[in-house]
């Protein structure tokens, strides 16, 4: 579990580091591409809202699962959500990649900067390092496996983000 936390922090730190520039999204009007850029910006805004919603649901499901004191119920909640989350993440990854292809590097950087600055990142880190959760995870291999799978899936989007910025 500690190794997974370290990996998560390294990826999150690298992601934040790449997105710390003071970049503003441009409208693309100076090149006469206002229709294309407006559409790309609109698609990116929709994708951003979906990502934000998905992460809020992810955090609420984790809170719900770990509010249960019975490990069997926690496992059931995490298992059920894991299936849904995998499908949502795969779809969103594809949508995000498609949206980013239409944006300039500056617009892409601004998009990911906004995603990083969302409060759900701080909440997620607080949950991952909560002693009550880590002690349960360390004691129950089934919970540990489910949580590691969910974390890995959530990191896939951030890793896609890093690739898009190169």
GUVOTI-72238 format. One record per atom (N, C-alpha, C): residue number from 1; atom name; x, y, z. Coordinates in steps of 0.05 Angstrom, whole numbers, m for minus. Layout:
N
{kevo NUM,'CA',{X,Y,Z}}
...
// end
This chain:
166
{kevo 1,'N',{17,m24,0}}
{kevo 1,'CA',{0,0,0}}
{kevo 1,'C',{18,25,0}}
{kevo 2,'N',{39,24,15}}
{kevo 2,'CA',{57,48,17}}
{kevo 2,'C',{70,53,m10}}
{kevo 3,'N',{77,32,m25}}
{kevo 3,'CA',{89,36,m51}}
{kevo 3,'C',{69,48,m70}}
{kevo 4,'N',{44,40,m69}}
{kevo 4,'CA',{24,51,m86}}
{kevo 4,'C',{20,81,m80}}
{kevo 5,'N',{20,88,m54}}
{kevo 5,'CA',{17,116,m46}}
{kevo 5,'C',{40,132,m57}}
{kevo 6,'N',{64,122,m55}}
{kevo 6,'CA',{88,136,m65}}
{kevo 6,'C',{85,140,m96}}
{kevo 7,'N',{77,119,m110}}
{kevo 7,'CA',{74,122,m139}}
{kevo 7,'C',{52,143,m145}}
{kevo 8,'N',{31,142,m131}}
{kevo 8,'CA',{9,161,m135}}
{kevo 8,'C',{19,190,m130}}
{kevo 9,'N',{34,194,m109}}
{kevo 9,'CA',{44,221,m103}}
{kevo 9,'C',{65,230,m124}}
{kevo 10,'N',{81,212,m134}}
{kevo 10,'CA',{101,219,m154}}
{kevo 10,'C',{87,228,m180}}
{kevo 11,'N',{67,212,m188}}
{kevo 11,'CA',{52,219,m212}}
{kevo 11,'C',{37,245,m209}}
{kevo 12,'N',{24,248,m185}}
{kevo 12,'CA',{9,273,m180}}
{kevo 12,'C',{27,297,m179}}
{kevo 13,'N',{51,294,m166}}
{kevo 13,'CA',{70,316,m165}}
{kevo 13,'C',{80,323,m192}}
{kevo 14,'N',{87,303,m208}}
{kevo 14,'CA',{96,309,m236}}
{kevo 14,'C',{74,322,m252}}
{kevo 15,'N',{50,313,m249}}
{kevo 15,'CA',{27,325,m263}}
{kevo 15,'C',{24,354,m255}}
{kevo 16,'N',{25,359,m228}}
{kevo 16,'CA',{22,387,m219}}
{kevo 16,'C',{45,404,m228}}
{kevo 17,'N',{69,393,m228}}
{kevo 17,'CA',{93,408,m236}}
{kevo 17,'C',{91,417,m265}}
{kevo 18,'N',{81,399,m282}}
{kevo 18,'CA',{79,405,m311}}
{kevo 18,'C',{57,426,m316}}
{kevo 19,'N',{39,428,m297}}
{kevo 19,'CA',{16,446,m301}}
{kevo 19,'C',{17,471,m284}}
{kevo 20,'N',{40,479,m273}}
{kevo 20,'CA',{41,502,m256}}
{kevo 20,'C',{45,528,m270}}
{kevo 21,'N',{49,527,m296}}
{kevo 21,'CA',{53,552,m311}}
{kevo 21,'C',{28,569,m310}}
{kevo 22,'N',{32,595,m313}}
{kevo 22,'CA',{10,613,m313}}
{kevo 22,'C',{m1,616,m341}}
{kevo 23,'N',{m15,595,m350}}
{kevo 23,'CA',{m24,594,m378}}
{kevo 23,'C',{m54,601,m379}}
{kevo 24,'N',{m61,617,m398}}
{kevo 24,'CA',{m89,624,m403}}
{kevo 24,'C',{m98,611,m429}}
{kevo 25,'N',{m122,600,m429}}
{kevo 25,'CA',{m133,588,m454}}
{kevo 25,'C',{m139,611,m473}}
{kevo 26,'N',{m133,607,m499}}
{kevo 26,'CA',{m139,627,m519}}
{kevo 26,'C',{m163,619,m535}}
{kevo 27,'N',{m175,638,m547}}
{kevo 27,'CA',{m199,632,m563}}
{kevo 27,'C',{m193,624,m591}}
{kevo 28,'N',{m169,628,m601}}
{kevo 28,'CA',{m161,620,m627}}
{kevo 28,'C',{m172,638,m649}}
{kevo 29,'N',{m183,661,m642}}
{kevo 29,'CA',{m195,679,m661}}
{kevo 29,'C',{m174,692,m679}}
{kevo 30,'N',{m150,696,m669}}
{kevo 30,'CA',{m129,710,m684}}
{kevo 30,'C',{m123,695,m710}}
{kevo 31,'N',{m128,670,m712}}
{kevo 31,'CA',{m122,654,m736}}
{kevo 31,'C',{m147,650,m753}}
{kevo 32,'N',{m169,661,m745}}
{kevo 32,'CA',{m193,657,m760}}
{kevo 32,'C',{m206,630,m756}}
{kevo 33,'N',{m199,617,m735}}
{kevo 33,'CA',{m209,590,m729}}
{kevo 33,'C',{m230,590,m707}}
{kevo 34,'N',{m245,612,m705}}
{kevo 34,'CA',{m263,615,m682}}
{kevo 34,'C',{m284,593,m681}}
{kevo 35,'N',{m294,584,m703}}
{kevo 35,'CA',{m314,562,m703}}
{kevo 35,'C',{m303,536,m694}}
{kevo 36,'N',{m279,529,m704}}
{kevo 36,'CA',{m266,503,m697}}
{kevo 36,'C',{m258,504,m668}}
{kevo 37,'N',{m245,527,m660}}
{kevo 37,'CA',{m236,529,m632}}
{kevo 37,'C',{m258,530,m612}}
{kevo 38,'N',{m280,544,m620}}
{kevo 38,'CA',{m303,545,m602}}
{kevo 38,'C',{m315,517,m598}}
{kevo 39,'N',{m316,502,m619}}
{kevo 39,'CA',{m326,475,m617}}
{kevo 39,'C',{m307,457,m600}}
{kevo 40,'N',{m281,460,m605}}
{kevo 40,'CA',{m261,445,m589}}
{kevo 40,'C',{m263,453,m560}}
{kevo 41,'N',{m265,479,m554}}
{kevo 41,'CA',{m267,488,m527}}
{kevo 41,'C',{m293,478,m514}}
{kevo 42,'N',{m314,477,m529}}
{kevo 42,'CA',{m340,467,m519}}
{kevo 42,'C',{m338,438,m512}}
{kevo 43,'N',{m326,422,m530}}
{kevo 43,'CA',{m321,394,m525}}
{kevo 43,'C',{m304,389,m501}}
{kevo 44,'N',{m283,405,m498}}
{kevo 44,'CA',{m265,403,m475}}
{kevo 44,'C',{m280,410,m449}}
{kevo 45,'N',{m297,430,m450}}
{kevo 45,'CA',{m312,438,m426}}
{kevo 45,'C',{m331,416,m418}}
{kevo 46,'N',{m343,403,m437}}
{kevo 46,'CA',{m361,381,m431}}
{kevo 46,'C',{m346,357,m418}}
{kevo 47,'N',{m323,351,m430}}
{kevo 47,'CA',{m306,330,m420}}
{kevo 47,'C',{m296,337,m392}}
{kevo 48,'N',{m288,362,m388}}
{kevo 48,'CA',{m279,371,m362}}
{kevo 48,'C',{m301,367,m341}}
{kevo 49,'N',{m326,374,m348}}
{kevo 49,'CA',{m348,371,m329}}
{kevo 49,'C',{m353,341,m323}}
{kevo 50,'N',{m350,324,m343}}
{kevo 50,'CA',{m353,295,m339}}
{kevo 50,'C',{m331,285,m320}}
{kevo 51,'N',{m307,294,m325}}
{kevo 51,'CA',{m284,285,m308}}
{kevo 51,'C',{m289,294,m279}}
{kevo 52,'N',{m298,319,m275}}
{kevo 52,'CA',{m303,329,m249}}
{kevo 52,'C',{m325,313,m235}}
{kevo 53,'N',{m346,307,m249}}
{kevo 53,'CA',{m368,291,m238}}
{kevo 53,'C',{m359,263,m231}}
{kevo 54,'N',{m343,251,m249}}
{kevo 54,'CA',{m333,224,m244}}
{kevo 54,'C',{m316,223,m219}}
{kevo 55,'N',{m299,243,m215}}
{kevo 55,'CA',{m282,243,m191}}
{kevo 55,'C',{m298,249,m166}}
{kevo 56,'N',{m319,265,m167}}
{kevo 56,'CA',{m336,270,m144}}
{kevo 56,'C',{m350,244,m136}}
{kevo 57,'N',{m359,229,m156}}
{kevo 57,'CA',{m372,203,m151}}
{kevo 57,'C',{m352,184,m139}}
{kevo 58,'N',{m328,183,m150}}
{kevo 58,'CA',{m307,165,m141}}
{kevo 58,'C',{m302,170,m111}}
{kevo 59,'N',{m299,195,m103}}
{kevo 59,'CA',{m293,202,m75}}
{kevo 59,'C',{m317,195,m58}}
{kevo 60,'N',{m341,201,m67}}
{kevo 60,'CA',{m365,195,m51}}
{kevo 60,'C',{m368,165,m46}}
{kevo 61,'N',{m361,149,m67}}
{kevo 61,'CA',{m363,120,m64}}
{kevo 61,'C',{m342,109,m45}}
{kevo 62,'N',{m318,121,m46}}
{kevo 62,'CA',{m298,113,m27}}
{kevo 62,'C',{m306,120,2}}
{kevo 63,'N',{m317,143,5}}
{kevo 63,'CA',{m327,151,32}}
{kevo 63,'C',{m349,133,41}}
{kevo 64,'N',{m368,126,23}}
{kevo 64,'CA',{m389,108,30}}
{kevo 64,'C',{m378,81,38}}
{kevo 65,'N',{m360,70,21}}
{kevo 65,'CA',{m349,44,26}}
{kevo 65,'C',{m335,43,53}}
{kevo 66,'N',{m320,63,59}}
{kevo 66,'CA',{m304,62,84}}
{kevo 66,'C',{m320,73,108}}
{kevo 67,'N',{m344,83,104}}
{kevo 67,'CA',{m361,89,127}}
{kevo 67,'C',{m373,64,138}}
{kevo 68,'N',{m374,43,122}}
{kevo 68,'CA',{m383,17,132}}
{kevo 68,'C',{m361,5,150}}
{kevo 69,'N',{m369,m6,172}}
{kevo 69,'CA',{m350,m19,190}}
{kevo 69,'C',{m346,m48,183}}
{kevo 70,'N',{m365,m59,169}}
{kevo 70,'CA',{m364,m87,161}}
{kevo 70,'C',{m348,m89,134}}
{kevo 71,'N',{m326,m104,135}}
{kevo 71,'CA',{m310,m107,111}}
{kevo 71,'C',{m325,m119,87}}
{kevo 72,'N',{m343,m137,93}}
{kevo 72,'CA',{m359,m150,71}}
{kevo 72,'C',{m375,m129,56}}
{kevo 73,'N',{m387,m110,71}}
{kevo 73,'CA',{m402,m89,58}}
{kevo 73,'C',{m384,m70,43}}
{kevo 74,'N',{m361,m64,54}}
{kevo 74,'CA',{m341,m47,41}}
{kevo 74,'C',{m333,m59,15}}
{kevo 75,'N',{m327,m85,15}}
{kevo 75,'CA',{m318,m99,m9}}
{kevo 75,'C',{m341,m98,m30}}
{kevo 76,'N',{m365,m103,m21}}
{kevo 76,'CA',{m388,m103,m40}}
{kevo 76,'C',{m391,m75,m54}}
{kevo 77,'N',{m389,m54,m38}}
{kevo 77,'CA',{m391,m27,m49}}
{kevo 77,'C',{m369,m22,m69}}
{kevo 78,'N',{m344,m28,m61}}
{kevo 78,'CA',{m321,m23,m78}}
{kevo 78,'C',{m322,m40,m104}}
{kevo 79,'N',{m331,m65,m101}}
{kevo 79,'CA',{m333,m83,m125}}
{kevo 79,'C',{m353,m72,m145}}
{kevo 80,'N',{m377,m65,m135}}
{kevo 80,'CA',{m398,m55,m152}}
{kevo 80,'C',{m388,m29,m166}}
{kevo 81,'N',{m377,m12,m151}}
{kevo 81,'CA',{m368,14,m163}}
{kevo 81,'C',{m344,10,m182}}
{kevo 82,'N',{m327,m9,m176}}
{kevo 82,'CA',{m304,m14,m193}}
{kevo 82,'C',{m311,m20,m221}}
{kevo 83,'N',{m332,m36,m225}}
{kevo 83,'CA',{m341,m43,m252}}
{kevo 83,'C',{m350,m18,m267}}
{kevo 84,'N',{m366,m2,m254}}
{kevo 84,'CA',{m377,23,m266}}
{kevo 84,'C',{m354,42,m272}}
{kevo 85,'N',{m335,45,m253}}
{kevo 85,'CA',{m314,64,m255}}
{kevo 85,'C',{m295,57,m278}}
{kevo 86,'N',{m290,31,m282}}
{kevo 86,'CA',{m273,22,m305}}
{kevo 86,'C',{m286,31,m332}}
{kevo 87,'N',{m311,27,m335}}
{kevo 87,'CA',{m325,34,m359}}
{kevo 87,'C',{m324,64,m363}}
{kevo 88,'N',{m330,79,m342}}
{kevo 88,'CA',{m330,108,m344}}
{kevo 88,'C',{m303,119,m350}}
{kevo 89,'N',{m282,108,m338}}
{kevo 89,'CA',{m255,118,m342}}
{kevo 89,'C',{m246,112,m370}}
{kevo 90,'N',{m251,88,m381}}
{kevo 90,'CA',{m244,82,m408}}
{kevo 90,'C',{m257,101,m428}}
{kevo 91,'N',{m283,105,m424}}
{kevo 91,'CA',{m297,123,m442}}
{kevo 91,'C',{m287,152,m440}}
{kevo 92,'N',{m282,161,m416}}
{kevo 92,'CA',{m273,188,m412}}
{kevo 92,'C',{m244,192,m422}}
{kevo 93,'N',{m228,172,m420}}
{kevo 93,'CA',{m200,173,m430}}
{kevo 93,'C',{m201,178,m461}}
{kevo 94,'N',{m218,163,m474}}
{kevo 94,'CA',{m220,167,m503}}
{kevo 94,'C',{m231,194,m511}}
{kevo 95,'N',{m251,202,m496}}
{kevo 95,'CA',{m263,229,m501}}
{kevo 95,'C',{m243,251,m495}}
{kevo 96,'N',{m228,248,m474}}
{kevo 96,'CA',{m208,268,m466}}
{kevo 96,'C',{m186,270,m488}}
{kevo 97,'N',{m177,247,m497}}
{kevo 97,'CA',{m156,247,m517}}
{kevo 97,'C',{m167,260,m543}}
{kevo 98,'N',{m191,254,m550}}
{kevo 98,'CA',{m203,266,m574}}
{kevo 98,'C',{m206,297,m571}}
{kevo 99,'N',{m214,305,m548}}
{kevo 99,'CA',{m218,334,m543}}
{kevo 99,'C',{m191,349,m543}}
{kevo 100,'N',{m171,336,m531}}
{kevo 100,'CA',{m145,349,m528}}
{kevo 100,'C',{m131,352,m556}}
{kevo 101,'N',{m136,333,m574}}
{kevo 101,'CA',{m124,335,m601}}
{kevo 101,'C',{m133,360,m615}}
{kevo 102,'N',{m156,370,m608}}
{kevo 102,'CA',{m167,394,m622}}
{kevo 102,'C',{m158,420,m609}}
{kevo 103,'N',{m145,418,m586}}
{kevo 103,'CA',{m137,442,m571}}
{kevo 103,'C',{m107,449,m576}}
{kevo 104,'N',{m101,474,m573}}
{kevo 104,'CA',{m73,482,m574}}
{kevo 104,'C',{m59,472,m548}}
{kevo 105,'N',{m32,473,m548}}
{kevo 105,'CA',{m17,465,m524}}
{kevo 105,'C',{m25,483,m500}}
{kevo 106,'N',{m29,508,m505}}
{kevo 106,'CA',{m36,527,m483}}
{kevo 106,'C',{m64,520,m472}}
{kevo 107,'N',{m82,515,m490}}
{kevo 107,'CA',{m109,508,m481}}
{kevo 107,'C',{m109,481,m466}}
{kevo 108,'N',{m93,462,m475}}
{kevo 108,'CA',{m91,436,m462}}
{kevo 108,'C',{m79,440,m434}}
{kevo 109,'N',{m58,456,m432}}
{kevo 109,'CA',{m45,461,m406}}
{kevo 109,'C',{m65,474,m387}}
{kevo 110,'N',{m80,493,m397}}
{kevo 110,'CA',{m100,507,m380}}
{kevo 110,'C',{m122,487,m371}}
{kevo 111,'N',{m130,470,m389}}
{kevo 111,'CA',{m150,449,m382}}
{kevo 111,'C',{m140,432,m359}}
{kevo 112,'N',{m116,421,m362}}
{kevo 112,'CA',{m105,403,m342}}
{kevo 112,'C',{m98,418,m316}}
{kevo 113,'N',{m91,443,m318}}
{kevo 113,'CA',{m86,458,m294}}
{kevo 113,'C',{m112,461,m278}}
{kevo 114,'N',{m134,466,m292}}
{kevo 114,'CA',{m159,468,m278}}
{kevo 114,'C',{m167,441,m265}}
{kevo 115,'N',{m162,420,m279}}
{kevo 115,'CA',{m168,393,m268}}
{kevo 115,'C',{m152,387,m243}}
{kevo 116,'N',{m127,395,m243}}
{kevo 116,'CA',{m110,390,m220}}
{kevo 116,'C',{m118,407,m196}}
{kevo 117,'N',{m127,431,m201}}
{kevo 117,'CA',{m134,450,m180}}
{kevo 117,'C',{m160,443,m166}}
{kevo 118,'N',{m175,424,m177}}
{kevo 118,'CA',{m201,417,m165}}
{kevo 118,'C',{m197,406,m136}}
{kevo 119,'N',{m216,411,m120}}
{kevo 119,'CA',{m214,403,m92}}
{kevo 119,'C',{m214,372,m89}}
{kevo 120,'N',{m224,358,m109}}
{kevo 120,'CA',{m226,329,m106}}
{kevo 120,'C',{m198,316,m104}}
{kevo 121,'N',{m178,329,m115}}
{kevo 121,'CA',{m151,318,m112}}
{kevo 121,'C',{m142,318,m83}}
{kevo 122,'N',{m147,340,m69}}
{kevo 122,'CA',{m140,342,m41}}
{kevo 122,'C',{m156,322,m25}}
{kevo 123,'N',{m182,320,m31}}
{kevo 123,'CA',{m199,300,m17}}
{kevo 123,'C',{m189,272,m21}}
{kevo 124,'N',{m182,265,m46}}
{kevo 124,'CA',{m173,239,m52}}
{kevo 124,'C',{m147,232,m37}}
{kevo 125,'N',{m129,250,m36}}
{kevo 125,'CA',{m104,246,m21}}
{kevo 125,'C',{m109,243,8}}
{kevo 126,'N',{m127,259,19}}
{kevo 126,'CA',{m135,257,47}}
{kevo 126,'C',{m147,229,53}}
{kevo 127,'N',{m163,219,35}}
{kevo 127,'CA',{m175,193,39}}
{kevo 127,'C',{m154,171,38}}
{kevo 128,'N',{m136,173,19}}
{kevo 128,'CA',{m116,152,15}}
{kevo 128,'C',{m98,150,39}}
{kevo 129,'N',{m92,173,52}}
{kevo 129,'CA',{m74,173,75}}
{kevo 129,'C',{m88,173,102}}
{kevo 130,'N',{m115,171,102}}
{kevo 130,'CA',{m130,169,127}}
{kevo 130,'C',{m122,143,141}}
{kevo 131,'N',{m113,146,166}}
{kevo 131,'CA',{m103,123,181}}
{kevo 131,'C',{m125,101,185}}
{kevo 132,'N',{m150,109,188}}
{kevo 132,'CA',{m171,89,191}}
{kevo 132,'C',{m174,72,166}}
{kevo 133,'N',{m171,85,143}}
{kevo 133,'CA',{m173,71,117}}
{kevo 133,'C',{m148,54,112}}
{kevo 134,'N',{m125,65,116}}
{kevo 134,'CA',{m100,50,111}}
{kevo 134,'C',{m98,25,129}}
{kevo 135,'N',{m107,28,154}}
{kevo 135,'CA',{m105,5,172}}
{kevo 135,'C',{m124,m18,162}}
{kevo 136,'N',{m148,m10,153}}
{kevo 136,'CA',{m167,m31,142}}
{kevo 136,'C',{m156,m43,117}}
{kevo 137,'N',{m144,m27,100}}
{kevo 137,'CA',{m133,m36,74}}
{kevo 137,'C',{m110,m56,80}}
{kevo 138,'N',{m93,m48,99}}
{kevo 138,'CA',{m70,m66,105}}
{kevo 138,'C',{m79,m93,117}}
{kevo 139,'N',{m102,m93,130}}
{kevo 139,'CA',{m112,m118,143}}
{kevo 139,'C',{m128,m136,124}}
{kevo 140,'N',{m139,m124,103}}
{kevo 140,'CA',{m156,m139,86}}
{kevo 140,'C',{m146,m139,57}}
{kevo 141,'N',{m135,m161,47}}
{kevo 141,'CA',{m124,m162,20}}
{kevo 141,'C',{m144,m157,m2}}
{kevo 142,'N',{m169,m164,3}}
{kevo 142,'CA',{m190,m160,m18}}
{kevo 142,'C',{m196,m130,m21}}
{kevo 143,'N',{m198,m116,1}}
{kevo 143,'CA',{m202,m87,0}}
{kevo 143,'C',{m177,m74,m12}}
{kevo 144,'N',{m154,m83,m5}}
{kevo 144,'CA',{m129,m72,m16}}
{kevo 144,'C',{m128,m75,m46}}
{kevo 145,'N',{m135,m98,m56}}
{kevo 145,'CA',{m135,m103,m85}}
{kevo 145,'C',{m155,m85,m100}}
{kevo 146,'N',{m179,m83,m89}}
{kevo 146,'CA',{m199,m66,m101}}
{kevo 146,'C',{m191,m37,m102}}
{kevo 147,'N',{m180,m27,m79}}
{kevo 147,'CA',{m172,1,m78}}
{kevo 147,'C',{m148,6,m97}}
{kevo 148,'N',{m129,m13,m98}}
{kevo 148,'CA',{m107,m9,m117}}
{kevo 148,'C',{m116,m8,m146}}
{kevo 149,'N',{m136,m25,m152}}
{kevo 149,'CA',{m146,m25,m179}}
{kevo 149,'C',{m160,1,m186}}
{kevo 150,'N',{m176,11,m167}}
{kevo 150,'CA',{m190,37,m171}}
{kevo 150,'C',{m170,60,m174}}
{kevo 151,'N',{m149,60,m157}}
{kevo 151,'CA',{m129,81,m158}}
{kevo 151,'C',{m114,80,m184}}
{kevo 152,'N',{m107,56,m193}}
{kevo 152,'CA',{m93,53,m218}}
{kevo 152,'C',{m110,63,m242}}
{kevo 153,'N',{m135,57,m241}}
{kevo 153,'CA',{m153,66,m262}}
{kevo 153,'C',{m156,97,m262}}
{kevo 154,'N',{m157,108,m238}}
{kevo 154,'CA',{m160,138,m237}}
{kevo 154,'C',{m134,151,m246}}
{kevo 155,'N',{m111,138,m242}}
{kevo 155,'CA',{m86,149,m251}}
{kevo 155,'C',{m82,148,m281}}
{kevo 156,'N',{m96,129,m294}}
{kevo 156,'CA',{m94,127,m323}}
{kevo 156,'C',{m101,153,m337}}
{kevo 157,'N',{m121,167,m327}}
{kevo 157,'CA',{m128,193,m339}}
{kevo 157,'C',{m106,213,m335}}
{kevo 158,'N',{m95,214,m311}}
{kevo 158,'CA',{m73,233,m306}}
{kevo 158,'C',{m49,226,m323}}
{kevo 159,'N',{m43,201,m327}}
{kevo 159,'CA',{m20,193,m344}}
{kevo 159,'C',{m26,201,m373}}
{kevo 160,'N',{m51,199,m381}}
{kevo 160,'CA',{m58,208,m408}}
{kevo 160,'C',{m54,238,m410}}
{kevo 161,'N',{m60,252,m388}}
{kevo 161,'CA',{m56,281,m387}}
{kevo 161,'C',{m27,288,m391}}
{kevo 162,'N',{m10,274,m378}}
{kevo 162,'CA',{19,279,m380}}
{kevo 162,'C',{29,275,m408}}
{kevo 163,'N',{19,254,m421}}
{kevo 163,'CA',{28,249,m449}}
{kevo 163,'C',{18,271,m468}}
{kevo 164,'N',{m6,281,m462}}
{kevo 164,'CA',{m17,302,m480}}
{kevo 164,'C',{m1,328,m478}}
{kevo 165,'N',{12,332,m456}}
{kevo 165,'CA',{27,357,m453}}
{kevo 165,'C',{54,357,m465}}
{kevo 166,'N',{64,333,m473}}
{kevo 166,'CA',{91,331,m483}}
{kevo 166,'C',{93,342,m512}}
// end
